[in-house]
Amino acid sequence: MAQLDEVLHEINRIRSATGKRALAKVFAADLLREDLELDSLDLAELTVRLQAKFGVDVFAKRNLRTVGDVLEELR
């Protein structure tokens, strides 16, 4: 799934910038805040990166909690 790989890539770029280790995988059920350790600033950056890449503001319609929620908005 190409979109999942792209989302993982952007999450890892953000995690790396904040001193966290890169993740080998993410799953649809992973919680953005709790499991992936993204704070509100990280989520804002993820929004901007995904919008630039896919042309979709994934957080525009609702508050997303999981990687699966993000992928659903990208569809």
C-alpha positions as CSV (number, residue, x, y, z in Angstrom):
1,M,0.0,0.0,0.0
2,A,1.8,3.1,-1.2
3,Q,-0.2,5.6,0.9
4,L,0.7,3.7,4.1
5,D,4.4,3.8,3.1
6,E,4.2,7.6,2.4
7,V,2.4,8.2,5.8
8,L,5.1,6.1,7.5
9,H,7.8,8.1,5.8
10,E,6.3,11.4,6.9
11,I,5.8,10.2,10.5
12,N,9.4,9.0,10.6
13,R,10.6,12.4,9.3
14,I,8.7,14.1,12.1
15,R,9.9,11.6,14.8
16,S,13.5,11.9,13.6
17,A,13.3,15.7,13.9
18,T,12.2,15.4,17.5
19,G,14.9,12.8,18.5
20,K,12.7,9.7,18.4
21,R,13.7,6.6,16.6
22,A,12.3,5.7,13.2
23,L,9.5,3.1,13.0
24,A,9.9,0.1,10.7
25,K,6.1,-0.2,10.3
26,V,2.8,1.4,11.3
27,F,-0.6,-0.3,11.4
28,A,-4.0,1.1,10.8
29,A,-4.9,0.6,14.4
30,D,-1.9,2.6,15.7
31,L,-2.9,5.6,17.7
32,L,-1.2,8.8,16.5
33,R,-0.6,10.3,20.0
34,E,-0.3,7.3,22.3
35,D,1.4,4.7,20.0
36,L,3.3,6.9,17.7
37,E,4.1,9.6,20.3
38,L,3.0,12.5,18.1
39,D,2.0,15.7,20.0
40,S,-0.2,18.5,18.6
41,L,2.7,20.2,16.9
42,D,3.8,17.0,15.3
43,L,0.2,16.4,14.1
44,A,0.1,19.9,12.6
45,E,3.3,19.2,10.7
46,L,2.0,15.9,9.5
47,T,-1.1,17.7,8.2
48,V,1.0,20.1,6.2
49,R,3.3,17.4,4.9
50,L,0.4,15.2,3.8
51,Q,-1.5,18.1,2.3
52,A,1.6,19.0,0.2
53,K,2.0,15.4,-0.9
54,F,-1.6,14.4,-1.5
55,G,-3.5,17.7,-1.8
56,V,-5.8,16.7,1.1
57,D,-6.1,18.3,4.5
58,V,-6.7,15.1,6.4
59,F,-7.7,16.9,9.7
60,A,-10.1,19.3,8.1
61,K,-13.3,17.4,8.7
62,R,-12.7,15.6,12.0
63,N,-10.2,14.8,14.7
64,L,-8.3,11.7,13.7
65,R,-6.9,9.2,16.2
66,T,-5.4,6.4,14.2
67,V,-3.2,5.8,11.2
68,G,-6.3,4.1,9.6
69,D,-8.3,7.4,10.1
70,V,-5.6,9.2,8.2
71,L,-5.6,6.7,5.4
72,E,-9.4,6.9,5.2
73,E,-9.2,10.6,4.7
74,L,-6.6,10.2,2.0
75,R,-9.0,8.0,0.0
